[in-house]
């Protein structure tokens, strides 16, 4: 699934998002693209749970694809 994270702008941002998602699902595969502000996540979590984890890291996220 992919999320648009408009406020993600640096390595600290990507690390915070990855840490938060992996806290919820340690087996998740998280790939952040700073150029497009997209986060691609392969996880057993539901999209709502992943979005909540990104928000817990301090970033708004909108799902753009499953």
N, C-alpha and C positions, 0 to 999 in steps of 0.2 A: 504494500500500500504506500501511497505517496501523500505527503503533506506539504502545503505551501507555508513557509515560516518567514514572513516578510522582515522581521526584526533580526534574523540571524545574519551576522555580518563578519564574524571572525572565528578563529580557532577556539577561543574560550566558549563561544556560543555553541559550536558543534560538540565540544566536550561535555558541556552541561546537559545538552539534549540527549546525547548518547548515554551518559551516566544515569539520567533519570529513566530513560526507557529500559536500560539494562537492569535497573533496580526493580522494575516491575516484571521484566522477563529476561533473566540472565542469558537465555539462549537467543535473544533477538539479534538480528543482523541489521545494523544501522549504517546508512551511507548518507552523508550530508554534502550537498553541492552549494557552495557559497555563491557562485555566479547566478544560479537560478533561484536561490532561496528555497530549494526543495530538499525534503528529507525522505529517503526511501527506506522503508522498514519491512523486514520479513519477521513476523512474530506470531505466536499463538494467541496473542491478545486481540480483543475486538478493537476495531478502529476507534471507538469512543474511549477505550482504556489507553490506547496509545496517545490520542489527543490530550487526554488528561495528564499523562506523564510529561508530555511536552509543555503543557501549561504549568505543571508543577516546577519545571525548570525555569519558568519565567517568560515563556514565549507563547504568543497566540499562534494557533495552527489551524489551517483549514484543509480537510482531506480533499485531494484532487483526483485520486484514483484508488481503486481497491487493489 
